Amino acid sequence: GSLVPPCRTETEDNCKYITLKDERDGKEYKAVEIGNQVWMAENLNYAIEGSLCYGDDEKNCEKYGRLYLWSAAMDSAGVYGEKGKGCGDGKVCLRPSGSVQGVCPKGWHLPDSTDWSTLFAAVGGRSFSGKSLKSTSGWKRDSSTNAFGFSVLPAGLKQTEDWYAYMDIYSYISSSMEQDSGWVRSAYFDYTRDGVSYQSVAKNNGASVRCLKD
């Protein structure tokens, strides 16, 4: 995709924002237009079985959004659509054709690898997009510019039963693309890196969710 010029500096914010209202619980989210995509500019905070607040603290949900098991992110119970039905831990979920709404509000969907690649290409390539997509505050070490208003926060990860880790250091944002029966491909932002990478996250871990407008 063609490069999108940065819309935000330290003193000005000329990004194109919209407000998304989730009709299910009335919560409102900021979303931002980047190239030909419109992304949520904050993590989803819709309570559903299989989602948690970091450290079981509601304040963390308000700031960072919820952490979702992959089954919850994909809506494996089929509450909002059929495409992610039965997708969970321990089995391979055959790639549904087209976008998967998952736990996202109506008219929005979970990103797949192509969606992420389109975003990274638009903002200058994967080697630099971490720096320009991360929020300028909240990270353990701050060198981010948030030049596109995307505002990734270091929400950390829910790992095993009661173990939360990496808040202020990492962000793992889920996708609809699985690696195999136990792992899913996620976009990974790190406080030490200017780039973004794709990392495998266990399906029984809890990661952040960002939705993309259909």
C-alpha positions in Angstrom: 0.0 0.0 0.0 1.1 3.6 -0.5 2.6 5.4 2.4 0.3 7.5 4.6 1.8 10.7 5.9 1.9 11.0 9.7 -1.1 13.0 11.1 0.2 13.6 14.6 3.1 15.5 16.1 3.9 16.5 19.6 1.9 19.7 19.2 -0.7 18.9 16.6 -3.2 16.1 16.0 -4.8 16.1 12.6 -5.7 12.4 12.4 -9.2 11.5 11.3 -11.0 10.0 14.2 -14.5 8.6 14.6 -16.4 7.4 17.7 -17.6 3.8 17.7 -20.4 2.9 20.0 -20.7 -0.8 21.0 -24.5 -1.3 21.1 -24.1 -4.4 23.3 -23.0 -2.5 26.4 -23.0 1.2 25.4 -19.3 1.7 25.6 -17.7 4.1 23.2 -14.3 3.8 21.5 -12.1 6.1 19.6 -11.3 4.8 16.1 -8.8 6.3 13.6 -8.6 6.2 9.8 -5.2 5.2 8.5 -5.0 4.9 4.7 -8.0 2.9 3.5 -8.6 1.2 6.9 -10.4 2.4 10.1 -9.0 0.8 13.3 -10.1 1.0 16.9 -7.6 3.4 18.5 -8.0 1.6 21.9 -8.3 -2.0 22.9 -11.7 -3.7 23.2 -13.2 -3.8 26.7 -16.3 -5.9 26.1 -16.9 -8.4 29.0 -17.5 -11.9 27.7 -16.7 -15.3 29.2 -13.0 -16.0 28.5 -12.0 -12.4 28.9 -10.2 -10.9 32.0 -8.7 -7.7 33.4 -5.0 -7.7 34.0 -4.3 -8.8 37.6 -8.1 -9.1 38.0 -8.2 -5.4 38.5 -11.1 -3.5 36.8 -9.1 -0.3 36.6 -6.7 -2.1 34.2 -9.7 -3.0 31.9 -10.7 0.7 31.8 -7.2 1.7 30.8 -5.9 -1.2 28.7 -9.0 -3.1 27.6 -9.7 -6.7 28.4 -7.4 -9.7 27.7 -9.2 -12.4 25.6 -8.6 -16.1 25.2 -8.5 -16.9 21.5 -11.8 -18.8 21.8 -13.4 -15.7 23.3 -11.8 -13.4 20.7 -13.1 -15.6 17.9 -16.5 -16.0 19.5 -16.3 -19.8 19.5 -19.8 -20.1 20.9 -21.2 -18.5 17.8 -23.1 -15.7 19.6 -22.3 -13.0 17.0 -21.7 -15.1 13.9 -21.0 -18.6 12.6 -17.5 -18.0 11.3 -15.5 -18.4 14.5 -17.8 -21.1 15.9 -15.9 -23.9 17.6 -12.5 -22.1 17.3 -10.6 -22.6 20.5 -7.7 -24.3 22.2 -6.5 -27.8 21.3 -7.8 -28.2 17.7 -7.2 -26.6 14.4 -9.9 -24.3 13.3 -10.0 -24.3 9.5 -9.5 -20.8 8.3 -12.9 -19.2 7.8 -13.2 -17.4 4.4 -13.6 -13.7 4.7 -13.4 -11.6 7.8 -14.4 -12.9 11.2 -16.4 -10.6 13.4 -15.5 -12.6 16.5 -16.1 -10.6 19.7 -16.0 -7.3 17.8 -19.0 -4.9 17.6 -21.3 -5.3 14.6 -19.7 -3.9 11.5 -16.2 -4.5 12.8 -14.0 -7.6 12.6 -10.8 -9.3 14.1 -7.8 -8.5 11.9 -6.1 -11.2 10.0 -2.4 -11.1 8.8 -3.3 -9.3 5.6 -5.1 -6.5 7.6 -2.0 -6.1 9.8 0.3 -6.1 6.8 -1.7 -3.4 5.1 -1.5 -1.2 8.2 2.3 -1.7 8.6 3.0 -1.0 4.9 0.9 2.2 5.1 2.9 3.6 8.0 6.3 2.9 6.6 6.9 -0.8 7.0 7.1 -3.3 9.9 10.7 -2.3 10.9 9.5 1.2 12.0 5.8 0.8 12.7 6.2 -0.1 16.3 7.6 3.4 17.0 4.9 5.2 15.1 1.9 3.1 16.3 2.7 2.9 20.1 1.3 5.4 22.5 3.8 8.1 23.7 3.1 7.3 27.3 2.7 4.1 29.4 5.7 2.2 28.1 8.6 1.4 30.3 10.9 3.3 28.0 9.5 6.0 25.8 10.7 6.7 22.3 7.4 6.3 20.5 5.7 9.0 18.4 2.2 7.7 17.9 2.4 9.5 14.6 -0.9 7.9 13.3 -3.1 8.1 16.5 -3.1 4.3 16.8 -2.1 4.5 20.4 -0.9 0.9 21.3 -0.6 0.5 25.1 1.5 -2.1 26.8 -1.4 -4.2 28.1 0.6 -7.3 28.9 -0.6 -10.9 28.7 -2.6 -13.4 30.7 -0.5 -16.5 30.7 -1.4 -19.5 32.9 -4.1 -19.8 35.6 -3.3 -16.7 37.7 -0.2 -15.4 36.0 -0.2 -12.0 34.4 3.0 -10.6 32.9 4.6 -7.9 30.8 2.4 -4.9 31.5 4.3 -1.7 30.6 6.7 -3.8 28.5 4.8 -5.7 25.7 1.5 -5.7 23.8 0.1 -8.8 22.0 -2.8 -8.0 19.8 -4.8 -11.0 18.6 -5.7 -12.0 15.0 -8.0 -14.5 13.4 -5.0 -16.4 12.1 -4.0 -19.5 13.9 -0.6 -21.2 13.7 -1.7 -24.7 14.7 -4.0 -26.4 17.3 -2.4 -24.6 20.3 -1.1 -21.2 19.0 -2.3 -18.1 17.3 -0.5 -15.4 15.3 -0.5 -12.0 17.1 1.0 -8.6 16.4 3.7 -8.0 19.0 4.8 -4.5 20.2 7.8 -4.3 22.5 9.2 -1.3 24.5 12.7 -1.9 23.3 11.9 -2.1 19.6 11.0 0.3 16.8 9.6 -2.5 14.7 6.6 -4.8 15.1 6.8 -8.6 14.7 4.4 -11.5 14.5 4.5 -13.7 17.5 2.8 -16.9 18.4 0.6 -16.7 21.5 -0.9 -19.8 23.1 -4.6 -20.0 22.5 -5.1 -20.4 26.3 -3.4 -17.1 27.0 -5.2 -13.8 27.1 -4.2 -11.1 24.6 -5.6 -7.7 23.6 -8.2 -7.2 20.8 -8.3 -4.4 18.3 -11.2 -4.4 15.8 -11.1 -3.1 12.2 -14.1 -1.6 10.4 -15.6 -3.9 7.7 
